[in-house]
Amino acid sequence: MSETVAVLDYGMGNLHSVSKALERVAGGGKRILVSSDPEELGDADRLVFPGVGAIRDCMAVLRETGLDEAISRVADAGRPVLGVCVGMQAMLDHSEENEGVECLGMFPGRVARFGEARDATGSRLKVPHMGWNQVAQNAHPLWENIPDQSRFYFVHSYHADEVPENWVAGFCEYGVRFPAALAKDNLFAVQFHPEKSAPCGLTLLENFLHWKP
Amino acid sequence: MGLAKRIIPCLDVDQGRVVKGVQFVDIRDAGDPVEIARRYNDAGADEVTFLDITASHEGRDTMLHTVEEMASQVFIPLTVGGGVRTLEDIRNLLNAGADKVAINSAAVKDPEFVRQAAERFGSQCIVVAIDAKKVSEEGEGNRWEIFTHGGRKPTGLDAVEWAKRMTENGAGEILLTSMDRDGTKDGFDIALTRAISSAVLVPVIASGGVGTLQHLVDGVMQGQADAVLAASIFHFGEHSIAEAKEYMAAAGIEMRL
């Protein structure tokens, strides 16, 4: 039977790239569905939760529309969920962006701003953290066929923090060492954009589509 | 270890066709932006920038289709600039698959437009493009002014102050072009690049004047640019992206190889 991979659309931004990247790696037997319907999303076999923009708006829309419950339905049923960028941040407990926003609490930890981090030469690091950076992987099926320390495309001003090490699937360094990928049972989340990370990103999406947590 | 500096090939697109065509070996259609973007993607470019120079309003829809097509086939970041004047222009480009949108003269006309754009869509996708020209006399301290209309129209705005103001308004990145160097192949205006890059806390893309691979190195090492943009040295096959990256890496610059 054909599997439905739903991309959660909460109306804030461009999901074209995410859905096209999934279509590229999906092959037969998988249907990629972009949806903002909680019912449809809650029924999905796999859920991708990409986020863009401000966390306050993201959380507000999720709660108003009941999309937060759709995410829980998929997650609680043990079906795979992939959070991307602000989607990953929304899966943590709390974000300090927009004067503090309560998030979904699917992973323990919080979201902090890149402070006045400095590089080795002492100059202040640019924020947003924008471009291709390396991820030091912890063993996980979603890293299959992706060499450790591969580069992924990041663009963000806030990062995950205070996440217990056993739930970190990969670290990145930019002034501070921060969790770039989180994993817990059937949940996986990445700060970078796999849909914009050339072959490594596509491989990760492909691994997600085949993942049997 | 750490964040890599980026190489960004830039394409001028008119009504969905690349102008000043790209001369790759065995390219099927040197005017097809999608094929060219795909080639650059395969060659290891870190991003691609499209500059839409279409004059007519109708032609702009063609650009949206082009962006959509490209975003379906190329999985690296795409910046689109040229003629972006309204929040709707930005929304249309983002929905079509652009990752970042560059605002140029509309920002000069109304600096608050950048603030509105950043609030609506997030700073991460708002690039402010700055065209600067040196206006200081010989022997004076360096001073650069913002010009619009392809470098013909002075605005009276000091380039460094303007860059700071744009980032305060929410620009997430600055695309800095030296109008003195653009098209000369004499290298970036290093003093300008360094002045802007050290004045703002967002990434700066250096543009204008690249003629050799050493110019790319100088832009990063001396100009402190976070990314370097070039057109003709890549389009006309003088150098490949891979050569440029290896050259920069050999100079001690962190690159995605």
Interface residues (C-beta under 8 A of the other chain):
Chain A: G13 N14 H16 S17 K20 A21 R24 V52 G53 A54 D119 R124 K126 V127 P128 H129 M130 G131 W132 N133 Q134 R151 Y153 F154 V155 H156 S157 E173 Y174 H193 E195 K196 S197 A198 G201 L202
Chain B: M1 G2 L3 A4 K5 R6 N41 D46 E68 A71 S72 Q73 F75 I76 P77 L94 N95 A96 G97 A98 D99 F121 G122 S123 Q124 C125 G172 E173 L201 V202 P203 V204 D226 A227 R256
